Amino acid sequence: MTSPPPNLERYVLRLFVTGTTVRSQRAITNMRKICEERLQGRYDLEVIDVYQNPAATREYQIVATPTLIKILPQPLRRIIGDLSSREKVISGLNLHVRPDLPGGDLDRG
């Protein structure tokens, strides 16, 4: 059995923030924008406020916020910061534009 083409893989993401700080809000906005532009309909983004769910910080060993964790597709990846560097986030998620596909669809690679 073969796996689906990489550009159709579903992304499971967790974004850990601390309340409604400016950095937290910026990270949420930046990540939602990147997901909608790059992963339309192929992602699950859960925003976790560490004040309201401290147990999650232990489970994922969160030491700083905001922290984005890419759970799927593997390998697990962490990106720390407000996610304002689009290139860093795209690279960290292992997303690459495929100019050979119609519309420059994305591919993992």
Secondary structure, DSSP 8 states (H G I E B T S, - for coil): -----GGG--EEEEEEE-TT-HHHHHHHHHHHHHHHHHSTTSEEEEEEETTT-HHHHHHTT--SSSEEEEEESSS-EEEES----HHHHHHHTTEEE-TTSGGG-EEE-
